[in-house]
Each structure stands twice: as C-alpha cells, then as structure tokens.
C-alpha cells in the first residue's frame, strides 16, 4: 500500500492510518462499557471495514473487539494474533467447515495466517500438510503439521506433496500456487486464497470498471473450478466475524 496498491479505493480516505491488531492498556472507557476497566491489559482487532487503524499511540475499539490479554503472552506476541487468527478461523470454520479427520493443505504456513490455520486445524483433529521455507520446518512440525515441504528446494512441489486434500488455504495466492492448490483438492473441497482481484483491477481501470471486472473474474473462476474440479472457491477472507457494539474504549497501544 505504501507503493500505491489499492490507491483507487483508499485515496479518498488519505491520510490513512493502517493496522487492525492492537495490544496495550485501556486508557479510557465509554459510559456503556461493562467488561473493561482503565489500566486493564487487553488485545484485539478492529473490524475490517473500520476507516481508522491501530498503527498509532492510541486506538479506539468497541468493547466487543477487545479481550483481556493472557498473562502468559507479551504485548508483542498478543498483537500478532487477532486478525491473522480470525482470518484463518473464518476460512476454515465458516467456509470450509473443517472437521476431525479432514485433510488440509496450507500453502505458505510460515506466515501469521498460515501458522494460525495449522494450529486451528490440528486442534480440530485435521491432518495438515504445509509448504514453507527450510528455516521454519521444525516450528511448523512442532505445531502439529504432519508434513512440511520446503518450497525453496523443490523445482516442482506438487509431486512431492502426498495425497489429496479436503481444503486448501493458500496464503500466497499467485497463479502457480492456485494451480497447485486446486489440483490437489478432492472433489467437493474448498480452495481459499488471501489474494483478490478487486484492488489491482480497480487501480488499473478505475473503480467503475475495475470492481465489476473483478466480480466477473471471480464468478468465472467459481464456475470453472466447480465444473472442472468439483470444488468451491473461497473469497479473500479476513476476520470480519468481529461484531461492533458501539460501546468503545480507548486503548493505549504498547505494541501494534
């Protein structure tokens, strides 16, 4: 975004404060806030549609967007959890509806969303395979992945990955990983990507043309994959299951 990506959508809002995650201490509370107190250590995430961001000294979040921070994690650790974990949760639980015994492929398991997806799937009782760089393999195996494929050492990773999957979470979202993910899905499975066409096409053609074209591209892909592979195509999904109650608190953000 610093180089101009998404400018056709966000330019009217500039100057724009980025960021959704937050971890810090409650500096002030609204009159209707019941569950939080000043000085309490909390962490959370703004709703994806919020205009204001959290990359700032103070952020305003609703009561429902914050939770007490566990004492076992630091503010740095807590601030890396909410939006990434909610993004992974929504894709796996709301879209793919993963269940015990299902097989999941996470393409790019070393990032925040991928790592969260692995842990959520393992906790659900799924069998997880992931792709990642060599340095992160041990960490992902320790998190419960059954197989971790080093994409940096394989010319073609598709033949190396064992079996087919009920769901694929692609955190890279380039044509190559989309091809791999869809080819490795069982019929009736779900391919879910973090990348969409809306911002790029709107930057190229402007909003009036770009958004309809992006919608048409997505519809075409859905029809194509349903017909050729018998699979569902998931929208770029973020943690938008967070609900806003209008009861807000000021949070002094120690780490964002």
N, C-alpha and C positions, 0 to 999 in steps of 0.2 A: 504493500500500500504506500510505503514511503516513496517508491519509484513511480507511483501513479496508477497502480492497479485498482480498478473499481472507481476511478475518478468520476465517471458519468453518473454513478449512483450517489457517491458521497460528497462530491464537490459542493453542492448547495449547503451542506452541513458544516463545512470548514469554517474555522479551525475545529478539528475533530479530536476528541480525546479517545484513544483506543483502549482496549483491555476490557475483560469481563470478570476475571478472577480477582479475589481480594482476600487478604488475611491481615487482621490487625485488632485494635481495641475499639470498643464502642465509645465514641466521644460525646454523643448526644442522642436522645431518643425522642420520637414524636409522642404526643399525648395518648395515642391509642396503642402504643407498643406495650405488650404484656410480658413477653418471654425473654426480653433482653434488658440488661442494665448497663449503665455507664461504667466503663472500665473493664467490662467483660471481654475476654479474648474470643474472637469469632472468625469464621471463614465462610466464603460463599461465592456466588456468581450472579451478575446482573442478567436479566432477561436478554435474549439475543437481539430483540428489537429496540433496546434502550439506546437513546442517542448519546447520552453521556457515558464515559468509560471509567475505568478504575486505575489507569496509569497516572496517578496523581496523589497528592498528600492526603486528601480526604475524599471519600466517595459516599454517595447516598444510595442505600439499598433498602428494599422493603424488608419487613420482618420475616416474611416467608422466603427471602433469598439468602438468609444467614442461618448458620448453625453454630453452636458452641464448638470451639476448636479443641480437639482432644489434646490432653497434656503430653501425650506420647509423641506428638509431631511438632516440629518447629513451624514458625510462620512461613519460612521459605518452602518447606515441604507441603504445608497446607495450601498455599497459594497455587501450587502446581496441580491440585487435584480436581476442583469442582467442575469447570467447564469441559475439560477433557473427559472426565469420568462420566458426566451426564451425556456427552456426545456418544460415547461408546455404549452406555446403558440404553439410550433411546434406540440406537440402531439394532442392538442385539435383542433387547426385550420387547420393544414396541413394533419393530419392523420384521425382524427375522423370527422373533418369538422362540429363541433357542431354549432347549430343554435338556435334561440329563441324557447323556448318551449320544448327542448330536456331535458332528464334526465341524469344526470352524477353522478356516484359514485366515490369518491376519497378515496382510501384506504390509510390511513396514512396522514391525512390532516394537521397534526401539523408541518410537516417539511416545508422547503423553497419551494420545488417544489409543494407539495400538497396545501399549503396555496396560492401560486400563481395560481394554477389551479382553486381553489374555486373562487377566485376573478375574474379571466378571464371569467369563466363560468357564474357567476352571472351577470357580466357586459354585457354578450351576451344575457341574458334573459333565462338562463337554470335553471332548478330545481336541486339543489345539495344536495346530502347526503354524509356524510363523516364519517370515523371511526377515532378515536383519543383517547388519554388519557383523564382522567377526568378533569385534570387541565386546558386543553386547550379548552374545550367545549364552554364556554362563548365567547371566542375570535372568534372561527370559526362561531358561530351563528351570532355574530355581523358583520362578514364579508359577511353574506348573505346566509349561508347554511341553508336549511330548516330542516335538521335532522342531528344530530351528535350522533353517537353511541360510547359509551365508551367500547372499546375492552378489557380493563383491568378488567371489572366487569362482562363480559359475557363469559360463557364457550363456547358457540357457537353463534357467532354474525350473521350468515346467516339468521336464522329465525326471528331475531329482525329487520333486515332492511326491510323497506316497499317497495314492488313493484319491478319492473324490470327496467333496465336502457338501454339507447342508447349507452353509452360509460362508460368504467371503466378505471380510471387512478390508477394503483397500484404502489405506491412508496416503498412498502416493498419487493415484488417480491419473496416470499418464496412459496413452493408448496401449503401451506394452503390458502394463500391469492389469489393465482392464481385460485384455485378451487372455492373459494367463488366468485371471480370476474366473471369468465366465467359462473358460474351457474346463476348469477343474470343479465346476459345480455339478451336483446331482440335479436331475430334472425336478422342478418344483422348489429349488433352492433360491437363495437371495444373494445378489451381488450388491454391496453397499459401498459407495465411494464418498470421499470428502470433497471431491472436486466437481464443480458445476460449470455450466457454460454462460450463465447469466451475466456475470461481471465482465468477462472477457469479450463477449459478443456486444454488450452494451457500450464498452469502451471503443470497439471497432466501428459500430454502426450507429451509435446513439440509442437512447432509451426507447424511443417509439418503435424502432425496428429491432434492436438487439434483444429485448425481452421476449417479444413474440417468436423470434427465431430460436432463442434458447428453449422456449417451451416446445416448439416444433421438433427440435433436435432430441429433447428428452423423450417426447412421445414416440418418435420414430425408433429410438433405441429400445424403449419398453416393448413396443410391438415386435421389433426384430428379435430380441432375446427371448420373448415369450414364445415366438413361433419356432425359432431355430434351436433354442436350448431348453425351452420349457421352464425358464427361471424368471424371477422378479428382479427389477432394477430399482434400487433404493435411491432416493434423493439425497443430495448432500445434507446430512443431518447434524444438528448441533443440540445443545442441551436446552431445548425450548420447552421442556416439560416443567420448568420452573414457573410457578404462578406468582403474580404480583398482587398483594392485597391492598396496597395503598398506604399501609402503615409503615413508615420509613424511619430509618436510623442513620445517623452519621457514623461512619467508620473511619478512624484514623488508620490508614493502611501502612503497616510496618514493612510489608513485603508484597509486591504485586508482580 
